[in-house]
């Protein structure tokens, strides 16, 4: 990866981080609270569904923020773009598609296959 690509990818990571932090106005504790004073059962169910969706969205955003932080740390340590599994270079095309990628496409595909077999969510 050349310096121009690295500079572009760092800029994209910084932009994504800013966007996520700007939109990360979620309080996971507040999402767990329920308003059981709603008289209608359908309103209670709709509120729970909305709360569950918001919780998943906040959790996903927080997870991606963590991934971006790791990628920025890898840049600082001159380890960015190196697969954490096989230690080969991650293609620039993959990093442009997902700047916080920590695995090359082959390793990520294999990890997802294992996760599906085990029924878990992994790295």
N, C-alpha and C positions, 0 to 999 in steps of 0.2 A: 504494500500500500504506500502510495507516495504522500508527501506532506500536504499537498492540496486536498487529497481525499480525506486525510485525517482531520484537517482544519474544517472541511465541510461537515464531516460527521460529528465532530465535537460541537459545532454550531447547531446542528440539528438536535443533538442530545440536550443542549442548553435550552433551545426553544421548546422542546417537548416538556422538559422539566418545568419551565416557566408556565406553560399552558396547564399542566397537571396541577401545579401548586396553586394557580389562580382559580382553578375549578374544583380544587380539593376541599371545598367548604363543606366537608362532611364530618359529622360527629357520630362515630359508630355507636357510642353509648346512647346518644339521643335517638338513634334509629331503633334501638332495642325496646324503647318505651312504647307502650300501647295506650290507646285511648279507648278504654272499654266503656266509656260513657256514651258512645255512639249508640243510639237506640235501635238502629236497624242492623241485623246480622249481616246483610249484604254490604253495608257500609264498613263494618268491622273487617270483613274478609277483604274488601277492596283496599282498605288501608293497610292491612297486613301484607297483601301482595305488593303494594307500592313500596312499603318499607323494606321488604325482602329484596326487591329489585334494586333499591337505592343502596342497601347494604352490600350487595354483590358488586355494584358499580364502584362504590367507595373502596371495597377490598381489592378489586382489580386495579384501580388507579394507584392505590398505595403499593401494591406489588410492583407495578411498572415503575413507580418512582424509585423503589429500591433497586430495580434492575438498571435504571439509568444511573443511579449513584454508583453502582458497581462498575458500569462501563466508564464513567468519568474517572473513577479511581484507577481502572486499568490503563486509561490514557496517561494519567499522571505517573504510573509505574512502568510505562512503555510495554505493557502487556496486552494492549487493546488489539482486537482482531485475531487473537490466537484462541483456538478452540480449547475449552477447559477440560475436554475429555481426551482428544487425540493429540492435542498440542500442535496441530497443523493450522495454517492460515485460514481464516474465514474469508470467503470471497467478498470483494468490495460490493458486488451486486447484492449479496445477502445483507451486508451491513447498511447499504443504502435503503433497502426495504425495511429492515428492522435494526436501527443503529445500536440497540442494547443487546443484540444477539450475543450469546456466550458460547454457542456451539456451531460448528459447521453444519451444513445441511444434512450430510450423511449421519453425523452423530445425533443431531436433533431428531431425525426420522427414526433412527434406532431407539432412542430414548422414548419417543412417543409410542412406538410399537410395544415396548416393554411396559409402559404405563397402561396401555389399553389391556394388555394381557393380565396385569396385576390389578387393574381397576383402580388405579391411583392417579393422582395428579402430582407430577414431579417437577424437576427443574425447568 
